[in-house]
Amino acid sequence: MSNKPVYNIMLAFVSLVQQRSIDKPIRYWGVGGKPYKAIQTNESAIIAIQRELGDNPLDAVFLVSSEKVETYDAPKTEKYGMLTHINFLKKRLIEADERLADKLHSIGYYDGLDNIDESLRNVTKIAGQIMAYAQEHPNARVRLYADMTGGFRYNSVIMLTIMQLLQYNGIELGKVLYSDPERQTVFDATSLLGLFNLINGADEFVKFGSVEGLQEYFRTAPKTEALGNLLKAMQRFSDAIKMCRTSLIKDELKTLNVYLKDFQENHGDTLQENLFASIITTLQNEYGPLIQGEATEFDIIRWCTNKGFLQQAMTLCTEWLPSYLVNKKIAYTDSPRVLLYCEKEGRKQGRSWQQYFIATYTDSKYSKNDADHLTLAEFIKADILAFNSGNKDTEDLKSSKYPQVVSFCDALKKADYDFILLKSRMLTFEDFEEKYAMLGKALRAIHHEGQRNTKRKKSIHDFCYDIALENIVNRIAELQEQQIYDLFAIPNEEYGEGKMAEDVRNEFLSVLDDKWNKHSARYESLYSKYYLKSNYHYKEMLVCLKEYFNIRVERNQINHANTEDVTSVDEVRSMIFNSLEHWECLVTASSNKGSKLAAKK
């Protein structure tokens, strides 16, 4: 919290003084801990705040007054004589607390129903005067209290509008009070304004992925564990989007879905949590599959594009679309040595092997006989990377002869939801390991390896909290050869002293098959040597690769503040949307064609 001094101010719409209240003042109980006799409607709320603030009293009270309040006389009294309604109120307030003597400021207001536009213009006038006061104290925090009791017929709507304007301009909101003369009580009505803040906060999250408004709404409210977990999950998703943490976004969305369901089932019974629970369904509907644990990478990219997060959308395209090209076999490789080289070089640059392969790889990196020098461990790594990218099923893996490799790959495919529960701390590592033994063993191996070279020790559970499921295979690719053999229980006779047995090598080798023009030539060369393959026509593959190239170039131009050939926002949106739609249509058409051929057989 800031150490700036706090200036407390109050806003009230002034009512006319009534003869009946002069004849019989209203005795309010518990006004700042003591009784108080009020004649004018606004007195009790203002004095309640003044007493509550104690040694840090109100620095200014803004009294919004109609023409009648300002110029008409209140009923004459023996004690005060003839006074206008506004002066009657001021007299009463100063009499109750002399510290208010130079703190009362009148603001004229038009309250006729015949000219609503004029009334609304006065909203900006009132807010403007309060903002001017705040600007006189630039090194202070200004906190506003409000009395909703008095004034004209529609003052509640106007008051809420003014408070929203002031809050938007950095004024803090204290309490909102309402005096009920019949019950002789001053009520705290702050939750009424809080409802607006809750709705605004939810709207911020829907439109912009921002959780600041919701955090502020719940800042002082008691929170159940379910709500606390949900707010933290929303914050982590918001941070992942804003900072474009591509490796975390999908997992954070799945975690968010888990905590949303948990909150719906286990939210507290406070007013704040009940109100939030009542709008959660709307929030889920607005996010659609994105927040239901079913979001694809294309869903997330489209969401970012629709919300105007174009920098994030293009970054996600740059990092994620190569995996789609490989997974759907629009442009892929099944060469273990190419795959391993791309994984190694991509890791150095913080990129996936698919991204390195599509954007950078050239066949000059190897001689034709380089595959002969791969070890069994490297072939196993290549198999796992290919499986994880969607290129191979377990039965297609040459390493499928090793049961623990198959067990690991099967677990990797099935453990998605349980791994999110593990990351959400709703499932223990021991329970996860019991269900997915080989995946648990792999996690322990890479956790142990990571702990060897760091002073900051982590438990296995904390380690799992920080890693994405899809990144586990990349960490396995970093393990040493002997660690691979130990992890997957490879018989010693098949690799000897680090060398691959000849019969095993032959088994594996038997299955090996800046400018766009520059990249096009690179793809043509790779394709001609069978390092680049496609299940589609060559020209179709090339069109998709060019669409990816265009997005990547546009993203790089923005990153380097290039002012030449500036692409408009609409053009960038179209570039992204059209590419995604084209690729989906291509894959769908191919799938439908395959289904028809299978049906004929």
C-alpha positions in Angstrom: 0.0 0.0 0.0 1.2 3.5 -0.8 2.7 5.7 1.9 1.1 8.8 0.5 -1.1 10.8 2.9 -4.8 10.2 2.5 -7.3 13.1 2.0 -10.8 12.0 2.9 -13.6 13.8 1.1 -17.4 13.3 0.9 -20.1 13.9 -1.6 -23.8 14.5 -0.8 -26.9 15.7 -2.7 -28.6 18.1 -0.3 -32.3 17.8 0.6 -34.7 20.5 1.6 -35.3 21.0 5.4 -38.7 19.7 6.4 -40.9 21.3 9.1 -41.7 17.9 10.6 -38.0 17.2 11.3 -37.6 20.6 13.0 -40.6 19.8 15.2 -39.4 16.3 15.9 -35.6 15.7 15.2 -34.8 12.1 14.3 -32.6 10.3 16.8 -30.2 8.0 15.0 -28.5 5.2 17.0 -24.9 4.2 16.5 -23.7 7.2 14.4 -20.0 6.7 14.7 -20.6 4.7 17.9 -22.9 7.4 19.5 -26.4 8.6 19.1 -27.1 11.7 17.0 -30.2 13.9 16.6 -30.7 15.0 13.0 -33.0 17.6 11.5 -31.7 17.8 7.9 -31.6 14.5 5.9 -27.9 14.5 5.1 -26.6 15.3 8.6 -26.5 11.8 10.0 -24.4 10.2 7.2 -21.8 13.1 7.1 -21.4 13.1 10.9 -21.2 9.2 10.9 -18.2 9.4 8.5 -16.6 12.3 10.4 -16.8 10.4 13.7 -15.6 7.1 12.1 -12.5 8.8 10.7 -11.5 10.0 14.1 -8.1 11.9 14.0 -8.0 11.8 10.2 -11.4 13.6 9.6 -13.0 14.8 6.4 -10.8 17.3 4.5 -13.7 18.4 2.2 -17.4 17.9 1.9 -19.0 18.6 -1.4 -22.7 19.5 -1.1 -24.5 19.3 -4.4 -27.4 21.8 -4.2 -30.4 22.6 -6.4 -31.5 26.2 -7.0 -34.2 25.8 -4.2 -31.6 24.4 -1.8 -29.2 27.3 -2.6 -31.7 30.2 -2.6 -34.9 29.3 -0.8 -35.3 29.7 2.9 -35.7 26.8 5.2 -38.5 26.9 7.8 -37.7 29.6 10.4 -36.5 28.3 13.8 -36.0 30.1 17.1 -32.4 28.8 17.3 -31.2 29.6 13.8 -33.6 32.2 12.5 -34.0 32.4 8.7 -31.5 30.5 6.7 -31.4 29.0 3.2 -31.6 25.3 3.2 -27.9 24.9 2.4 -26.8 27.3 5.1 -29.1 25.5 7.6 -27.3 22.2 6.8 -23.8 23.9 7.1 -24.8 25.4 10.5 -25.9 22.1 11.8 -22.8 20.3 10.6 -20.4 22.8 12.1 -22.4 22.8 15.3 -21.9 19.0 15.5 -18.2 19.2 14.7 -16.4 22.5 14.4 -13.6 20.9 12.4 -16.0 21.0 9.4 -16.1 24.9 9.5 -13.9 25.5 6.5 -14.5 22.1 4.8 -18.0 22.6 3.3 -18.2 23.4 -0.4 -21.4 24.0 -2.4 -21.8 22.9 -6.0 -24.9 24.2 -7.9 -26.9 21.6 -9.8 -29.9 21.7 -12.2 -32.5 19.1 -11.1 -35.3 19.7 -13.5 -36.7 16.7 -15.5 -37.4 18.9 -18.5 -33.8 18.9 -19.6 -32.0 15.7 -18.8 -29.1 16.6 -21.1 -28.4 19.6 -18.8 -28.5 17.4 -15.8 -26.0 15.0 -17.4 -23.7 17.9 -18.2 -23.7 18.8 -14.6 -22.4 15.3 -13.8 -19.1 16.3 -15.5 -19.2 19.6 -13.7 -19.4 18.0 -10.3 -16.8 15.3 -11.1 -14.6 18.1 -12.5 -14.7 20.1 -9.3 -13.8 17.1 -7.2 -11.0 16.2 -9.7 -9.7 19.8 -9.4 -9.5 19.3 -5.7 -7.6 16.1 -6.1 -5.2 17.8 -8.5 -4.4 20.4 -5.8 -3.0 17.5 -3.8 -0.9 15.5 -6.4 1.2 13.7 -3.7 -1.8 12.4 -1.8 -4.4 9.6 -2.1 -7.9 11.0 -2.3 -10.6 8.8 -0.8 -14.3 9.5 -1.5 -17.2 8.8 0.8 -20.8 9.3 -0.4 -24.2 9.9 1.1 -27.0 8.4 -1.0 -29.8 9.7 1.2 -30.8 13.2 0.0 -31.3 15.2 -3.1 -33.7 15.0 -6.0 -35.7 12.2 -7.5 -33.0 10.5 -9.6 -29.9 11.4 -7.5 -29.0 7.7 -6.9 -28.3 7.2 -10.7 -26.4 10.5 -10.9 -24.4 9.7 -7.8 -23.3 6.3 -9.1 -22.3 7.8 -12.4 -20.2 10.4 -10.7 -18.5 7.8 -8.5 -17.7 5.7 -11.5 -16.2 8.7 -13.3 -14.1 9.6 -10.2 -13.0 6.0 -9.7 -11.9 5.9 -13.3 -9.8 9.0 -12.7 -8.0 7.5 -9.8 -10.1 8.6 -6.8 -10.3 5.8 -4.2 -13.8 4.9 -3.0 -14.5 4.6 0.7 -18.0 3.9 2.0 -21.4 4.7 0.6 -24.0 5.4 3.3 -27.8 5.7 3.4 -29.8 7.1 6.3 -33.2 5.6 7.0 -35.2 7.9 9.3 -38.0 5.4 9.9 -35.5 2.8 11.3 -33.4 5.6 12.8 -30.3 3.9 11.3 -27.4 4.9 9.0 -26.8 1.9 6.7 -23.6 1.0 4.9 -24.6 0.7 1.2 -21.1 0.2 -0.2 -22.0 -3.2 -1.6 -24.3 -1.5 -4.0 -21.4 0.3 -5.6 -19.4 -2.9 -5.3 -21.8 -4.7 -7.6 -21.0 -2.2 -10.3 -17.3 -2.9 -9.7 -17.9 -6.6 -9.8 -19.7 -6.4 -13.2 -17.0 -4.0 -14.5 -14.3 -6.4 -13.3 -15.9 -9.4 -15.0 -16.4 -7.3 -18.2 -12.7 -6.4 -18.1 -11.8 -10.1 -17.9 -14.1 -11.0 -20.7 -13.0 -8.2 -23.1 -9.3 -7.8 -22.2 -8.3 -10.8 -20.2 -7.6 -8.4 -17.3 -8.2 -9.5 -13.7 -7.3 -6.2 -11.9 -10.9 -5.1 -11.4 -11.9 -8.4 -9.8 -8.9 -8.4 -7.6 -9.8 -4.9 -6.3 -13.4 -5.9 -5.7 -12.4 -8.8 -3.5 -9.4 -7.1 -2.0 -11.0 -6.4 1.4 -13.6 -9.2 1.3 -13.2 -12.5 3.1 -12.4 -15.2 0.6 -12.9 -19.0 0.6 -10.1 -21.2 -0.7 -12.1 -21.9 -3.8 -12.3 -18.2 -4.6 -8.7 -17.5 -3.8 -7.6 -20.3 -6.1 -9.8 -19.1 -8.9 -8.5 -15.5 -8.7 -4.9 -16.7 -8.7 -5.7 -18.9 -11.7 -7.3 -15.9 -13.5 -4.3 -13.8 -12.7 -1.8 -16.4 -14.0 -3.8 -16.7 -17.3 -3.9 -12.9 -17.6 -0.1 -12.7 -17.0 0.5 -15.5 -19.5 -1.5 -13.7 -22.2 0.0 -10.2 -21.5 3.6 -11.5 -21.4 3.0 -14.1 -24.2 4.2 -17.1 -22.2 3.4 -19.5 -25.0 4.5 -22.6 -23.1 2.1 -21.8 -20.2 -1.1 -20.4 -21.8 -2.8 -23.8 -22.6 -2.0 -25.2 -19.2 -3.2 -22.1 -17.4 -6.5 -22.2 -19.3 -7.0 -25.8 -18.3 -6.1 -25.0 -14.7 -8.5 -22.1 -14.8 -11.3 -24.4 -15.9 -10.6 -26.7 -13.0 -10.8 -23.9 -10.5 -13.9 -22.4 -12.1 -15.8 -25.7 -11.6 -14.4 -25.9 -8.1 -15.7 -22.4 -7.3 -19.1 -23.1 -8.7 -19.4 -26.2 -6.4 -17.7 -24.8 -3.3 -18.1 -21.0 -3.3 -18.7 -19.2 0.0 -22.0 -17.8 1.2 -20.9 -14.2 1.5 -22.7 -11.6 -0.6 -19.6 -11.0 -2.7 -19.1 -14.6 -3.6 -22.8 -15.3 -4.3 -22.8 -12.3 -6.6 -19.7 -13.5 -8.4 -21.1 -17.1 -8.7 -24.2 -15.6 -10.3 -22.2 -14.2 -13.2 -19.7 -17.0 -13.7 -21.9 -18.8 -16.2 -22.0 -15.7 -18.4 -18.2 -15.4 -18.1 -17.9 -19.1 -19.2 -20.2 -18.5 -22.2 -18.3 -15.5 -23.3 -15.0 -17.4 -23.4 -16.6 -20.5 -24.9 -14.3 -23.5 -25.4 -11.3 -21.3 -24.4 -12.3 -21.5 -20.7 -13.9 -25.0 -20.8 -10.6 -26.9 -20.9 -11.1 -27.7 -24.6 -9.3 -24.8 -26.3 -7.2 -25.6 -29.3 -4.2 -23.5 -30.2 -6.3 -22.1 -33.1 -9.0 -21.1 -30.5 -6.5 -19.2 -28.5 -4.9 -17.5 -31.5 -8.4 -16.4 -32.7 -9.3 -15.2 -29.2 -6.2 -13.0 -29.0 -6.9 -11.7 -32.5 -10.5 -10.8 -31.8 -9.5 -9.1 -28.5 -7.0 -6.9 -30.4 -3.9 -8.7 -28.9 -2.3 -8.9 -32.3 1.3 -8.9 -31.1 0.4 -11.9 -28.9 -1.6 -13.6 -31.7 1.3 -13.3 -34.2 3.8 -14.6 -31.6 1.5 -17.6 -30.9 1.3 -18.2 -34.7 5.1 -18.0 -35.0 5.6 -20.5 -32.2 2.6 -22.8 -32.5 1.7 -23.1 -36.2 4.8 -25.1 -37.1 3.6 -27.8 -34.8 0.2 -27.8 -36.6 1.9 -28.1 -40.0 4.0 -31.1 -38.7 1.1 -32.7 -36.7 -1.3 -32.6 -39.7 1.5 -33.7 -42.0 1.1 -30.6 -44.2 4.9 -30.2 -43.9 6.8 -32.7 -41.8 9.9 -34.9 -41.5 10.3 -38.5 -40.3 14.1 -38.5 -40.5 15.4 -39.1 -37.0 18.7 -37.3 -37.6 16.9 -34.2 -38.9 14.5 -34.3 -36.1 17.2 -34.6 -33.4 19.3 -31.9 -35.0 16.3 -29.5 -35.0 15.5 -30.4 -31.4 19.1 -29.7 -30.4 19.4 -26.4 -32.3 15.9 -25.3 -31.5 16.5 -25.8 -27.8 19.5 -23.5 -28.0 17.3 -20.8 -29.3 14.3 -21.4 -27.1 12.3 -22.8 -30.0 10.5 -26.1 -30.6 12.1 -28.6 -33.0 9.1 -28.1 -35.3 9.6 -24.3 -35.4 13.3 -24.7 -36.1 12.6 -27.2 -38.8 10.0 -25.1 -40.6 11.7 -21.7 -40.2 15.4 -22.5 -40.3 16.6 -26.0 -41.1 18.7 -26.7 -44.2 19.9 -30.0 -45.4 23.6 -28.8 -45.5 23.9 -29.6 -41.8 24.6 -33.3 -42.5 26.3 -35.6 -44.9 24.4 -38.5 -46.2 25.9 -41.0 -43.8 25.4 -39.0 -40.6 22.4 -41.2 -39.7 24.9 -44.1 -39.3 26.4 -42.3 -36.3 23.1 -42.0 -34.3 23.0 -44.0 -31.0 20.0 -46.1 -29.9 19.3 -43.4 -27.2 19.1 -40.8 -30.0 16.7 -43.0 -32.0 14.5 -43.4 -28.9 14.5 -39.6 -28.3 13.6 -39.1 -32.0 10.7 -41.6 -31.7 9.3 -39.8 -28.6 9.6 -36.4 -30.2 7.8 -37.7 -33.4 5.1 -39.3 -31.3 4.6 -36.1 -29.3 4.3 -34.0 -32.5 1.6 -36.3 -33.8 3.6 -37.8 -36.6 3.5 -41.4 -35.2 1.3 -43.6 -33.2 2.9 -46.0 -30.7 2.5 -49.0 -33.0 4.5 -47.0 -35.7 7.5 -46.4 -33.3 10.5 -48.6 -34.0 11.2 -48.3 -30.3 7.8 -49.9 -29.6 9.8 -53.1 -29.0 10.6 -51.5 -25.6 7.5 -51.7 -23.3 8.5 -48.8 -21.2 8.8 -46.5 -24.2 5.3 -47.5 -25.2 4.0 -47.1 -21.7 5.5 -43.6 -21.5 4.0 -42.5 -24.8 0.6 -43.9 -23.8 0.7 -42.1 -20.5 1.7 -38.9 -22.3 -1.4 -39.1 -24.4 -3.8 -40.0 -21.6 -2.6 -37.9 -18.7 -3.6 -34.5 -19.9 -6.4 -33.8 -17.4 -4.8 -35.5 -14.5 -1.6 -33.5 -15.0 -3.7 -30.3 -14.8 -5.1 -31.6 -11.5 -1.6 -32.3 -10.4 -0.5 -28.8 -11.3 -3.6 -27.4 -9.6 -2.5 -29.3 -6.4 -5.8 -31.2 -6.5 -4.0 -34.5 -7.0 -0.9 -35.6 -5.2 2.2 -36.7 -7.2 2.0 -40.1 -5.6 -1.5 -40.7 -6.8 -0.5 -39.4 -10.3 2.5 -41.7 -10.3 0.4 -44.7 -9.3 -1.8 -44.1 -12.3 0.9 -43.2 -14.8 4.0 -45.1 -13.5 6.3 -44.5 -16.5 5.4 -40.8 -16.8 6.0 -40.5 -13.1 9.4 -42.2 -13.4 10.3 -39.8 -16.3 9.3 -36.8 -14.2 11.4 -38.0 -11.3 14.4 -38.5 -13.7 14.3 -35.0 -15.2 13.5 -33.5 -11.8 16.6 -35.2 -10.4 18.7 -34.0 -13.3 17.5 -30.4 -12.9 18.2 -30.4 -9.2 21.9 -31.4 -9.7 22.9 -28.1 -11.1 20.9 -25.6 -9.0 21.1 -24.2 -5.5 17.4 -23.6 -5.5 15.9 -26.9 -4.6 12.3 -27.9 -5.5 10.1 -30.7 -4.4 8.9 -33.0 -7.1 5.4 -31.5 -6.7 6.7 -27.9 -7.1 8.7 -29.0 -10.2 5.5 -30.4 -11.8 3.7 -27.2 -11.0 6.2 -25.3 -13.2 6.5 -27.6 -16.2 4.0 -28.1 -19.0 3.1 -31.6 -20.1 4.2 -31.0 -23.7 7.6 -29.8 -22.5 8.5 -33.1 -20.8 9.6 -34.7 -24.0 12.0 -31.8 -24.7 13.5 -32.3 -21.2 13.9 -36.0 -21.9 15.7 -35.2 -25.1 18.3 -33.4 -22.9 19.1 -36.5 -20.9 22.4 -38.3 -21.4 22.4 -41.6 -23.2 22.8 -43.8 -20.2 20.0 -41.9 -18.4 17.8 -42.8 -21.4 18.7 -46.5 -21.2 18.1 -46.6 -17.4 14.8 -44.7 -17.7 13.4 -47.0 -20.3 15.1 -50.2 -19.0 16.9 -50.9 -22.3 18.8 -54.2 -22.2 22.6 -53.7 -22.1 23.3 -56.0 -25.0 21.4 -53.7 -27.3 23.7 -50.8 -26.9 26.8 -52.2 -25.3 29.2 -49.5 -24.0 27.3 -46.6 -25.5 27.3 -48.1 -29.0 24.2 -49.3 -30.8 24.1 -53.0 -31.6 24.3 -53.6 -35.4 21.0 -55.5 -35.7 19.2 -52.7 -33.8 20.8 -50.1 -36.0 19.8 -51.8 -39.2 16.2 -52.1 -37.9 16.0 -48.4 -37.4 17.8 -47.3 -40.6 15.5 -49.5 -42.7 12.6 -47.1 -42.2 14.4 -43.7 -43.0 13.3 -42.3 -46.0 14.5 -13.2 -45.4 13.1 -13.8 -48.6 10.3 -16.0 -49.6 12.2 -17.1 -52.8 15.1 -18.2 -50.5 12.8 -20.1 -48.3 10.9 -21.6 -51.2 14.2 -22.9 -52.6 15.1 -24.3 -49.2 11.8 -26.2 -49.0 12.3 -27.5 -52.6 15.7 -28.8 -51.7 14.5 -30.5 -48.5 11.5 -31.9 -50.4 13.6 -33.3 -53.2 15.8 -35.2 -50.7 12.9 -36.5 -48.7 13.8 -34.5 -45.6 10.6 -32.5 -46.0 7.4 -34.5 -46.7 3.7 -33.8 -47.0 0.5 -35.8 -47.3 -0.8 -33.0 -49.6 0.2 -31.8 -53.1 3.5 -29.9 -53.1 1.8 -26.7 -54.2 -0.7 -26.9 -51.4 2.1 -27.4 -48.9 4.0 -24.5 -50.3 1.0 -22.1 -50.0 0.6 -23.0 -46.3 4.3 -22.5 -45.7 4.1 -19.1 -47.4 1.2 -18.1 -45.2 3.2 -19.0 -42.2 6.2 -17.1 -43.6 4.1 -13.9 -44.1 2.8 -13.9 -40.5 6.4 -14.5 -39.2 7.8 -11.6 -41.3 5.0 -9.3 -40.1 5.6 -10.2 -36.5 9.4 -9.6 -36.9 8.7 -6.2 -38.5 6.6 -5.1 -35.6 9.2 -6.4 -33.1 11.9 -4.3 -34.8 9.7 -1.1 -35.0 9.8 -1.2 -38.8 8.0 1.9 -40.1 8.1 0.9 -43.8 5.3 -1.0 -45.5 3.2 -0.8 -42.4 0.3 -3.4 -42.4 -3.0 -2.2 -41.0 -4.7 -3.9 -38.1 -7.5 -5.2 -40.3 -4.9 -6.7 -42.7 -3.1 -8.4 -39.9 -6.4 -9.8 -38.6 -7.3 -11.1 -42.1 -3.8 -12.6 -42.5 -4.2 -14.6 -39.4 -7.9 -15.6 -39.8 -7.5 -16.5 -43.5 -4.5 -18.7 -42.8 -6.1 -20.6 -40.0 -9.3 -21.1 -42.0 -7.4 -22.3 -45.0 -5.4 -24.9 -43.1 -8.5 -26.2 -41.3 -10.4 -26.5 -44.5 -7.4 -28.3 -46.1 -7.2 -30.8 -43.3 -11.0 -31.3 -43.1 -11.2 -32.0 -46.8 -8.4 -34.5 -46.6 -10.0 -36.2 -43.6 -13.4 -36.4 -45.4 -11.7 -37.8 -48.5 -9.9 -40.5 -46.4 -13.2 -41.4 -44.7 -14.9 -41.9 -48.1 -12.1 -44.1 -49.4 -12.2 -46.2 -46.2 -15.9 -46.6 -46.6 -15.5 -47.9 -50.1 -13.0 -50.5 -49.0 
